[in-house]
Amino acid sequence: MSRVLLVEDEELNRVLVRAIIARAGSPAVREVDLVEAGSLADARTALTAGRVDVVLLDVNLPDGNGLELAAELNEAPARPTVIALTASVLPHERAAAMAAGCDAFLDKPYAAADLVTMLANHIG
């Protein structure tokens, strides 16, 4: 079973991702172990608590920029896949996410099917 860390400060957005995963047509996506963090600090704690295969990463967080975490994960020995989920969608913001080490980028708002497809392509 793949472990996915959702780093998102907005509770409504976390509820949405939980619902999308629970209703996914793909059994591999539906059965992921979803761990949630509402801040960079919570995300760092979750990452030390166990293996993570995919990080769904918001960029604008209350305690910093999510791209800081993406850059840190780039140096990790067991580096998870990092997917930016953000409303910061201008070309230079997308380029910054990729330069920080994100493997993929999904614009908010996104279609549920796009999130499921992206997860299915990156889980194990």
SVG drawing of the C-alpha trace seen along z (x, -y; Angstrom):
<svg xmlns="http://www.w3.org/2000/svg" viewBox="-17 -34 38 36">
<polyline fill="none" stroke="black" stroke-width="0.4" points="0.0,0.0 1.3,-3.4 1.5,-6.2 0.5,-9.7 1.2,-12.8 -1.2,-15.7 0.3,-19.0 -2.6,-21.5 -3.6,-24.2 -7.2,-24.5 -9.5,-21.9 -12.0,-22.1 -9.3,-21.2 -8.2,-18.3 -11.8,-17.0 -12.0,-17.3 -8.8,-15.2 -10.0,-12.6 -13.3,-12.3 -11.7,-12.1 -9.4,-9.3 -12.2,-7.4 -14.3,-7.5 -11.4,-6.9 -12.1,-4.3 -8.5,-3.0 -8.2,-0.5 -4.5,-1.5 -5.5,-5.1 -8.6,-4.3 -6.4,-2.1 -3.6,-4.6 -2.7,-5.4 -3.4,-9.1 -1.6,-11.2 -2.5,-14.8 -0.5,-17.9 -1.8,-21.4 1.6,-23.1 5.3,-22.6 6.1,-21.7 3.4,-19.0 4.6,-17.7 8.2,-17.4 6.9,-15.5 4.9,-13.1 7.9,-12.6 10.1,-11.5 7.3,-9.1 7.6,-6.8 8.0,-6.2 6.1,-8.4 5.7,-7.5 4.0,-10.7 3.6,-14.2 0.7,-16.3 2.1,-19.7 0.3,-23.1 2.7,-26.0 1.2,-28.7 1.2,-27.5 0.9,-29.4 4.4,-28.7 6.2,-29.1 6.5,-28.2 5.8,-24.5 8.6,-24.7 11.1,-24.8 9.9,-21.3 10.2,-20.2 13.8,-21.4 14.5,-19.5 13.0,-16.3 15.2,-16.6 18.1,-15.8 16.4,-12.9 17.8,-9.4 14.4,-7.8 12.9,-10.7 9.1,-10.6 7.4,-11.9 6.3,-15.5 3.2,-16.9 2.5,-20.6 -1.3,-21.3 -1.5,-25.0 -3.4,-28.0 -0.1,-29.6 -0.3,-28.8 1.6,-31.6 4.4,-30.3 7.2,-31.5 5.5,-29.9 5.2,-26.6 8.9,-26.9 9.8,-27.6 8.0,-24.5 9.8,-22.3 13.1,-23.9 12.5,-23.2 12.1,-19.6 8.5,-19.0 7.9,-16.1 4.5,-17.3 2.1,-20.2 -1.7,-20.3 -3.5,-23.6 -6.2,-24.5 -9.0,-24.1 -8.4,-20.7 -10.7,-18.0 -11.0,-15.0 -10.1,-12.7 -6.9,-14.7 -5.8,-14.1 -6.7,-10.4 -4.7,-10.0 -1.7,-11.9 -1.7,-9.7 -2.2,-6.5 0.8,-7.4 3.0,-8.0 2.1,-5.4 3.8,-2.1"/>
</svg>
